[in-house]
Amino acid sequence: MSFYVAGTGSALPEKAVTNDDLAQFLDTSDEWIVTRTGIRRRHILTHERLQDLAIASAKTALEDAGVCGAEVDLIVCATMRADTVTPSLACAVAEAIGSTAPAFDVNAACVGVLYCMEIADAFAASGKAKTVLVVSAEAMSKLVDWSDRSTCVLFGDGAGAMVLRAGEGRLAGELSTRPDTHAIRMPNIEGNSPYNQIEQERIVLSMDGGEVYKFAVNAMGHNIEEVCARAGLSPADIDWYLPHQANVRIIDASLKKFKIDKSKVLLNIDECGNMSATSVMVLLDQYAKKGTFHCGDKLLLVAFGGGLTSGAVIIEWKKK
Ligand code: ACO
């Protein structure tokens, strides 16, 4: 016994920032960003707190599933940066939905949601949880260096959520890590301990774009092959691909060898940019709300990110 997706939700900040907006203060252009990445706009936090978006998406997902907060047995939240180090974002969501279930955050960078789904699978399989609320929320605009054109143009903010209920639906999952602590790096605050002898690194996200690109293409291809094998499926059996939305060229390159019909590959990168852990979650909710998925469809979620982490999950869609 594992889980199926019973409901989804998402929330984006009100402010949308175009490539032309960025070109007002950065040496960049709409043409460069679109051709190198596929990104046209991204949503950026202004007056909202990240937890406002997380709570809004959680409430929408619960309503969509017809579940109340008291029925939730576990809350896991994928994020690299909650509003507070403690309490966790998951605890803020628990308070808002009236839940006393165990609640904690998971940091697996852009693969966070897939890690949360596999945690949910373990809880469901062991009988410890019948209803799991998975939330993702990322404030990438608060991590990047806004004077570094090679990173800040890539990211956006947002939140998403899904309600997973015990039953048949998850077909297979595969998570892995190729440890690399430099390719994508965001230092934490060192604090003011009088004993600390470690020099504070600059607290902005840095990235070796070329290295991450190569890793991403290989990892996504490998994870797709591996998760399909575990599910006893071939890549051609998948109805919908939901890849991490980091760069449309990475998506194309990693899927090329499978000769997949492009209409099966879902995208929102043009409107949202890379929202780290939240990308695949928002993608799932947006296409679910459009009525794209039908009962019995096989969806493959695949992602890579800082760590360097990667993973894939195949689910069968059960909602009508
Ligand atoms: N506008 C204009 N020019 C730019 C910009 C910009 N925004 N950014 C970089 N350039 C310039 C560079 O300075 C370089 O100039 P130079 O040749 O004079 O040195 C030139 O464009 C080419 O740069 P490249 O790095 O070779 O560009 P590339 O085609 O490789 O694209 C990119 C860069 C988009 C970052 C690509 O490498 C990429 O997508 N990598 C993966 C990044 C990724 O997926 N990150 C997410 C990880 S998950 C996470 O962080 C949570």
Residues whose N, C-alpha, C, O or C-beta is under 5 A from the ligand:
A	BS01	ACO	D27 T28 S29 W32 R36 A109 C110 R149 S150 V153 I184 G209 G210 V212 Y213 A246 N247 S276 F304 G305 G306
